[in-house]
């Protein structure tokens, strides 16, 4: 039987793990990552050390800044790119292809680096 407190701790760990994973995927220091989302590096450090929870406002800012889905950030899916970012990327490639005579194929790997 899983107790409620243990279950909540596991969910918190998972969410915090994605923040560090994203920062590492982008090859950023805590300071660089923090500056990109307009928070202090201490905030990122505290989140990664599990001393602070990820607020919904901060999660949205991270998702918007890096074009990732909230589902990926909160381990509710494996698709890292947000639907909006994916649509914009596909539209950009379509425009490029229409303006050139060179066929461009867009292949987006659906696997995340942790798979």
C-alpha positions in Angstrom: 0.0 0.0 0.0 1.4 3.4 -1.0 0.9 6.2 1.5 -0.2 9.5 0.3 2.8 11.3 1.6 5.2 9.0 -0.3 3.2 9.3 -3.5 3.3 13.2 -3.3 7.1 13.0 -2.7 7.6 10.8 -5.7 5.6 13.3 -7.9 7.6 16.2 -6.6 10.9 14.4 -7.4 9.8 13.6 -10.9 8.8 17.2 -11.6 12.0 18.6 -10.2 14.0 16.1 -12.2 12.7 17.4 -15.5 13.8 21.0 -14.7 17.4 19.8 -14.2 17.1 17.5 -17.2 16.0 20.3 -19.4 18.8 22.6 -18.2 21.3 19.9 -18.9 19.9 19.2 -22.3 20.3 22.8 -23.2 23.8 22.7 -21.7 23.2 25.6 -19.4 24.5 26.5 -16.0 22.0 27.2 -13.2 22.8 30.9 -13.6 22.2 30.9 -17.4 19.0 28.9 -17.1 17.8 31.2 -14.3 18.5 34.3 -16.3 16.7 33.0 -19.3 13.5 32.7 -17.2 14.1 35.8 -15.1 14.6 34.1 -11.7 17.5 33.9 -9.4 20.0 31.1 -9.7 19.3 30.4 -6.1 15.7 29.5 -7.1 16.9 27.0 -9.7 19.4 25.6 -7.2 16.6 25.2 -4.5 14.3 23.5 -7.1 17.0 21.1 -8.1 17.9 20.3 -4.5 14.2 19.7 -3.8 14.0 22.5 -1.3 11.4 24.4 -3.3 8.5 23.3 -5.5 8.0 24.3 -9.0 5.2 26.9 -9.2 2.7 26.9 -12.0 3.8 30.4 -13.1 7.4 29.2 -13.3 6.5 26.0 -15.1 4.6 28.1 -17.7 7.6 30.4 -18.1 9.9 27.5 -18.6 7.6 25.9 -21.1 7.1 29.1 -23.1 10.8 30.0 -23.1 12.0 26.6 -24.2 9.0 25.6 -26.4 8.4 22.5 -24.3 5.1 20.9 -23.3 3.9 21.1 -19.8 3.0 17.4 -20.1 6.7 16.6 -20.7 7.8 18.9 -17.9 5.4 17.1 -15.5 6.1 13.6 -16.8 2.6 13.3 -18.3 3.9 12.6 -21.8 7.0 11.9 -23.8 6.5 14.6 -26.4 9.0 17.3 -25.5 8.0 20.1 -27.9 4.9 22.1 -27.2 2.1 21.8 -29.8 2.4 25.5 -30.5 6.2 25.3 -31.0 5.8 22.2 -33.2 3.2 23.9 -35.4 5.4 27.0 -35.7 8.3 24.9 -36.7 6.3 23.0 -39.3 5.0 26.3 -40.7 8.5 27.7 -40.9 9.7 24.7 -42.9 6.7 24.9 -45.2 7.5 28.6 -45.9 11.1 27.8 -46.6 10.2 24.9 -48.9 7.8 27.1 -50.8 10.4 29.7 -51.4 13.1 27.4 -52.6 13.3 24.7 -55.2 15.1 22.4 -52.8 12.8 19.9 -51.0 13.1 20.0 -47.3 11.9 17.1 -45.1 11.1 17.8 -41.5 11.8 14.9 -39.2 11.2 15.5 -35.5 12.4 12.8 -33.2 9.6 12.0 -30.8 12.0 10.5 -28.3 13.4 12.6 -25.5 17.1 12.3 -24.7 16.2 10.3 -21.6 14.5 7.5 -23.6 
